[in-house]
Amino acid sequence: MPPFRNYHIRGDLIGSTLSGALKKLLAGESWGKVKSLITDRYVQVNGNLCLDEGRRLTEKDVVKVWEQPLARPATASDVRLLYVDEHLLVVEKPAGMTTLRHAEERHWPSRRKQLQPTLDEALPRVLAKKLGLRVKNDEQGGPRPRGQSRGAERRQPQPKLPRVRAVHRLDRDTSGLMVFARTPQAEQSLVRLFSKHQIERAYVAVVHGKVEPQTIHTWLVRDRGDGLRGSFPLGQAASDSQEAITHIRPLETLDVGDQTFSLIECRLETGRTHQIRIHLSEQGHMLCGERTYTHKLGEKPRHDHSGAPRQALHAAVLGLVHPITGEQIAFRTRLPRDLQDWLARMKKSQF
């Protein structure tokens, strides 16, 4: 038996809160037990850890209840600040953290958001700490000093959190380098550099199969015909399609049992939503840890048996001309520890 139970949301469960749905699904369990399963990290929704008992479920949602607690979610302490000046900052995003809050979640109270902060929410506090600014303890989830009332604390002058402006995104389960603007001028310049594909970006990925050096050049569409993003070949562009170019360079081939995997570098000439994941899948080289882009249109979904702890994709290289100073700046990071450890285990199993 697998170490979890899957529940597809249907019928009267549609529109229910996560806790309400689990109360019905886990017959005989108390409200306290149901809520503790959520807060103690036993529950995923659509493959992602969910700590929000008030999340409303839809018809397409799949709730998974594990027998053992999952790893804690990424927090502000997991965000690495690599470069800061008055115009921009470069960070290494941890896996498991969404870049931006979805529009329907932006009205949530701060306490609810703090259950699983997004990068754009966590980063101002990381930057404030770097700059030596003090912020309210209760906004960070900590207690107020003993004897101090909330009203007294509000009367004390509080510095404003520094503003950060997102100019691109990484998928929730993708780790790696990102640049943020701190001023409107830097934001406009960075957006222009991204739109002209003048920012160097390279990713390290682990995929199924043996990969040859190649350039993948297609037109990406929001719906390839089954609700997933996908590609049209060159010459068959649709009205809403976007040109997408990925350059692939193999780094290492791993033979593990009867399976072959490749460690590769992917350099983006364009940066479309899910571009690398789609291109690799359509070439028959599904990303290890992939849950969405597993197969071509018309084919059966493939199952990932790699044992990857998550989506094996890391934004390892970021290079650009500083939008204000004109200086060339470049950054490179190694694979995070979770992927390093997994790769080490795979290499021990080679023969």
C-alpha positions as CSV (number, residue, x, y, z in Angstrom):
1,M,0.0,0.0,0.0
2,P,1.3,3.5,-0.8
3,P,2.1,5.7,2.3
4,F,-0.8,8.1,1.4
5,R,-4.5,8.3,0.5
6,N,-5.7,10.2,-2.5
7,Y,-9.1,11.9,-2.6
8,H,-10.5,13.5,-5.8
9,I,-12.9,16.4,-5.0
10,R,-16.3,15.8,-6.5
11,G,-20.0,16.3,-5.7
12,D,-20.9,18.1,-2.5
13,L,-17.2,18.5,-1.6
14,I,-16.7,21.1,-4.4
15,G,-16.5,24.5,-2.7
16,S,-15.8,23.1,0.7
17,T,-12.9,24.2,2.9
18,L,-10.0,21.8,3.1
19,S,-10.8,21.0,6.7
20,G,-14.5,20.6,6.0
21,A,-13.8,18.2,3.1
22,L,-11.4,16.1,5.2
23,K,-13.9,15.9,8.0
24,K,-16.3,14.2,5.5
25,L,-13.7,12.1,3.8
26,L,-12.1,10.8,7.0
27,A,-15.2,9.4,8.6
28,G,-15.0,9.2,12.4
29,E,-12.1,11.6,12.8
30,S,-12.7,14.6,15.1
31,W,-12.3,18.2,14.0
32,G,-9.2,18.4,16.2
33,K,-7.6,15.5,14.4
34,V,-8.5,16.8,10.9
35,K,-7.0,20.3,11.7
36,S,-3.9,18.7,13.2
37,L,-3.3,16.7,10.0
38,I,-3.3,20.0,8.1
39,T,-1.2,22.1,10.6
40,D,1.3,19.2,11.2
41,R,2.0,18.9,7.4
42,Y,0.3,15.6,6.5
43,V,-1.8,17.1,3.7
44,Q,-1.1,18.1,0.1
45,V,-3.4,19.7,-2.5
46,N,-2.5,18.9,-6.1
47,G,0.9,17.7,-5.0
48,N,1.8,20.8,-2.9
49,L,1.8,21.0,0.9
50,C,-1.2,22.9,2.2
51,L,-1.3,24.4,5.7
52,D,-4.4,26.5,5.1
53,E,-7.5,24.7,6.5
54,G,-9.8,27.4,5.0
55,R,-8.7,26.8,1.4
56,R,-11.7,26.3,-0.9
57,L,-11.5,23.2,-3.0
58,T,-12.5,22.9,-6.7
59,E,-13.6,20.1,-8.9
60,K,-10.1,19.6,-10.3
61,D,-8.4,19.4,-6.9
62,V,-6.8,16.2,-5.6
63,V,-6.2,16.0,-1.8
64,K,-3.5,13.6,-0.6
65,V,-3.2,12.6,3.1
66,W,0.2,11.1,4.1
67,E,1.0,8.7,6.9
68,Q,4.1,10.7,7.8
69,P,4.5,14.5,8.1
70,L,6.1,16.2,5.1
71,A,9.1,18.6,5.1
72,R,8.4,22.1,6.4
73,P,7.6,24.7,3.8
74,A,10.1,27.3,2.7
75,T,10.2,30.5,4.8
76,A,12.0,33.8,4.7
77,S,15.0,32.2,6.4
78,D,15.5,30.0,3.4
79,V,15.9,32.9,1.0
80,R,19.5,33.7,0.2
81,L,20.3,37.3,-0.6
82,L,23.3,37.4,-3.0
83,Y,23.5,41.0,-4.1
84,V,22.0,44.3,-3.0
85,D,22.4,47.9,-4.1
86,E,20.0,50.8,-4.2
87,H,18.5,49.7,-7.5
88,L,18.2,46.0,-7.5
89,L,18.8,42.7,-5.6
90,V,19.6,39.2,-6.7
91,V,18.4,36.3,-4.6
92,E,18.4,32.5,-4.6
93,K,14.8,31.3,-4.3
94,P,14.2,28.1,-2.4
95,A,12.1,25.3,-3.9
96,G,8.5,25.1,-2.5
97,M,8.0,28.9,-2.4
98,T,5.7,30.7,-4.9
99,T,7.2,33.8,-6.5
100,L,4.0,35.9,-6.3
101,R,0.7,35.6,-4.5
102,H,-2.2,34.6,-6.7
103,A,-4.7,37.4,-7.3
104,E,-7.5,35.6,-5.4
105,E,-5.3,35.3,-2.3
106,R,-4.1,38.9,-2.1
107,H,-7.0,40.0,0.2
108,W,-6.1,37.3,2.8
109,P,-5.2,38.5,6.3
110,S,-1.5,38.6,7.0
111,R,-1.7,35.7,9.5
112,R,-3.2,33.5,6.8
113,K,-0.5,34.5,4.3
114,Q,2.2,33.8,6.9
115,L,1.3,30.1,6.8
116,Q,3.1,29.8,3.5
117,P,4.6,33.1,2.4
118,T,5.4,34.0,-1.2
119,L,8.8,35.2,-2.2
120,D,7.6,38.8,-2.9
121,E,6.1,38.9,0.6
122,A,9.2,37.3,2.4
123,L,11.8,39.3,0.5
124,P,11.1,42.8,2.0
125,R,11.8,41.3,5.5
126,V,14.9,39.6,4.3
127,L,16.1,42.9,2.9
128,A,15.1,44.9,6.0
129,K,17.2,42.6,8.1
130,K,20.1,43.0,5.7
131,L,19.7,46.8,5.9
132,G,19.4,46.7,9.7
133,L,15.8,47.9,9.8
134,R,13.6,46.8,12.7
135,V,10.1,45.7,12.0
136,K,7.1,44.8,14.2
137,N,7.5,41.5,15.9
138,D,3.8,40.6,15.5
139,E,4.0,41.0,11.7
140,Q,6.7,38.4,11.7
141,G,4.6,36.0,13.8
142,G,6.6,36.6,17.1
143,P,5.3,37.9,20.4
144,R,5.3,41.5,21.6
145,P,7.5,42.4,24.5
146,R,5.9,41.5,27.9
147,G,3.7,44.2,29.2
148,Q,3.5,46.1,26.0
149,S,0.0,46.6,24.6
150,R,-0.8,46.5,21.0
151,G,-1.9,50.1,21.2
152,A,1.4,51.2,22.8
153,E,3.3,49.4,20.1
154,R,1.4,51.1,17.3
155,R,2.3,54.5,18.8
156,Q,6.0,53.8,18.3
157,P,7.3,54.9,14.9
158,Q,7.9,51.9,12.7
159,P,10.1,52.0,9.6
160,K,8.5,51.0,6.3
161,L,9.5,47.8,4.8
162,P,11.6,48.3,1.7
163,R,9.8,47.8,-1.6
164,V,10.8,45.1,-4.0
165,R,9.4,44.7,-7.5
166,A,9.1,41.4,-9.3
167,V,10.1,41.4,-13.0
168,H,10.0,37.6,-13.6
169,R,9.0,34.3,-12.0
170,L,10.2,30.9,-11.2
171,D,7.8,28.0,-10.7
172,R,7.0,27.0,-7.1
173,D,9.1,23.9,-7.1
174,T,12.0,25.4,-9.1
175,S,14.9,26.8,-7.1
176,G,17.5,29.3,-8.1
177,L,18.5,32.8,-9.1
178,M,16.2,35.7,-9.5
179,V,16.6,39.5,-9.9
180,F,14.2,42.0,-8.3
181,A,14.0,45.8,-8.8
182,R,14.0,48.3,-6.0
183,T,13.1,51.4,-8.0
184,P,10.6,52.2,-10.8
185,Q,13.5,53.0,-13.1
186,A,15.2,49.7,-12.5
187,E,11.9,47.9,-12.9
188,Q,11.3,49.4,-16.3
189,S,14.8,48.7,-17.4
190,L,14.8,45.1,-16.3
191,V,11.4,44.5,-17.9
192,R,12.9,45.8,-21.1
193,L,15.9,43.6,-20.8
194,F,13.7,40.5,-20.3
195,S,11.5,41.4,-23.2
196,K,14.5,41.7,-25.5
197,H,16.0,38.4,-24.1
198,Q,19.1,40.3,-23.0
199,I,19.4,38.6,-19.7
200,E,21.5,35.4,-19.5
201,R,19.8,32.5,-17.8
202,A,20.8,28.9,-17.6
203,Y,19.2,26.1,-15.7
204,V,20.5,22.7,-14.5
205,A,18.0,19.9,-14.8
206,V,17.9,16.1,-14.4
207,V,15.7,14.3,-17.0
208,H,14.7,10.9,-18.1
209,G,16.7,9.3,-21.0
210,K,20.0,10.1,-22.7
211,V,20.0,13.6,-24.1
212,E,21.9,14.8,-27.1
213,P,23.0,18.4,-27.7
214,Q,20.2,20.3,-29.4
215,T,18.3,23.5,-29.8
216,I,14.5,23.2,-29.3
217,H,12.6,25.9,-31.3
218,T,8.7,25.8,-31.2
219,W,5.7,28.0,-30.7
220,L,4.1,27.7,-27.2
221,V,0.4,27.8,-26.7
222,R,-1.7,28.0,-23.5
223,D,-3.8,25.0,-24.4
224,R,-2.4,22.3,-26.7
225,G,-5.8,20.6,-26.8
226,D,-6.1,18.9,-23.4
227,G,-5.9,21.9,-21.1
228,L,-2.1,21.8,-20.8
229,R,0.4,24.3,-22.2
230,G,2.3,22.9,-25.2
231,S,4.0,23.5,-28.5
232,F,3.2,23.8,-32.2
233,P,6.0,23.1,-34.6
234,L,7.5,26.0,-36.5
235,G,5.3,27.1,-39.4
236,Q,2.1,26.2,-37.5
237,A,1.9,29.1,-35.1
238,A,-1.5,29.9,-33.6
239,S,-2.7,33.4,-33.0
240,D,-1.9,33.3,-29.3
241,S,1.4,31.4,-29.6
242,Q,4.8,32.6,-28.5
243,E,8.1,31.7,-30.0
244,A,10.2,29.6,-27.6
245,I,13.9,28.6,-27.9
246,T,15.9,26.4,-25.5
247,H,19.5,25.4,-26.0
248,I,20.3,22.0,-24.4
249,R,23.8,20.8,-23.4
250,P,24.3,17.4,-21.8
251,L,26.6,17.3,-18.8
252,E,26.4,13.7,-17.5
253,T,24.6,10.5,-18.2
254,L,23.5,8.2,-15.3
255,D,22.5,4.6,-15.8
256,V,20.6,3.5,-12.7
257,G,19.3,-0.1,-13.0
258,D,17.3,-0.3,-16.2
259,Q,16.7,3.5,-16.3
260,T,18.9,6.2,-17.9
261,F,18.9,9.8,-16.7
262,S,20.8,12.9,-17.9
263,L,22.1,15.9,-16.1
264,I,21.8,18.8,-18.5
265,E,22.2,22.5,-18.9
266,C,19.3,24.5,-20.4
267,R,20.0,28.0,-21.7
268,L,17.0,30.2,-22.4
269,E,17.0,32.3,-25.5
270,T,13.3,33.2,-24.7
271,G,11.7,32.8,-21.3
272,R,8.1,31.6,-21.6
273,T,5.9,30.1,-18.9
274,H,7.0,26.5,-18.2
275,Q,9.2,26.6,-21.4
276,I,11.9,24.2,-20.2
277,R,9.5,21.7,-18.7
278,I,7.4,21.6,-21.9
279,H,10.3,21.4,-24.3
280,L,11.9,18.6,-22.4
281,S,8.7,16.6,-22.1
282,E,7.9,17.0,-25.8
283,Q,11.3,15.6,-26.7
284,G,10.7,12.5,-24.5
285,H,12.9,13.7,-21.7
286,M,10.5,14.4,-18.9
287,L,11.9,16.3,-16.0
288,C,12.6,14.1,-12.9
289,G,10.0,15.0,-10.3
290,E,7.6,16.3,-12.9
291,R,3.9,16.0,-12.2
292,T,2.3,18.0,-15.0
293,Y,4.2,17.9,-18.3
294,T,4.7,14.1,-18.5
295,H,3.7,13.2,-22.0
296,K,2.9,14.4,-25.5
297,L,-0.6,15.3,-26.6
298,G,-2.5,12.1,-27.3
299,E,-0.2,9.9,-25.3
300,K,-0.8,8.3,-21.9
301,P,0.7,10.1,-18.9
302,R,4.1,8.8,-17.8
303,H,5.0,8.1,-14.2
304,D,8.2,9.4,-12.7
305,H,10.1,6.6,-10.9
306,S,13.3,8.7,-10.3
307,G,12.7,9.3,-6.6
308,A,13.4,13.0,-7.1
309,P,12.5,15.0,-4.0
310,R,10.8,17.6,-6.2
311,Q,11.0,19.1,-9.7
312,A,14.7,18.6,-10.6
313,L,15.2,22.1,-12.1
314,H,17.5,24.8,-10.7
315,A,18.1,28.3,-12.1
316,A,21.9,28.2,-11.8
317,V,23.2,31.1,-13.9
318,L,22.0,34.7,-14.1
319,G,23.9,37.4,-15.9
320,L,22.9,41.0,-17.0
321,V,24.1,44.5,-17.6
322,H,23.2,46.5,-14.5
323,P,20.2,48.7,-15.7
324,I,21.5,51.8,-14.0
325,T,25.3,51.6,-13.8
326,G,25.9,49.7,-17.0
327,E,28.2,47.2,-15.1
328,Q,28.1,43.6,-16.2
329,I,27.1,41.4,-13.3
330,A,26.9,37.6,-13.2
331,F,26.0,34.9,-10.7
332,R,26.2,31.1,-10.5
333,T,25.0,28.8,-7.8
334,R,25.3,25.1,-7.2
335,L,22.4,22.6,-7.0
336,P,20.6,22.9,-3.6
337,R,21.3,20.2,-1.0
338,D,18.1,18.2,-1.6
339,L,19.0,17.7,-5.3
340,Q,22.7,17.1,-4.5
341,D,21.8,14.4,-2.0
342,W,19.4,12.7,-4.4
343,L,21.9,12.8,-7.2
344,A,24.6,11.3,-5.0
345,R,22.3,8.4,-4.1
346,M,21.6,7.8,-7.8
347,K,25.3,7.8,-8.6
348,K,25.9,5.2,-5.9
349,S,23.3,3.0,-7.7
350,Q,25.0,3.2,-11.1
351,F,26.6,0.3,-12.8
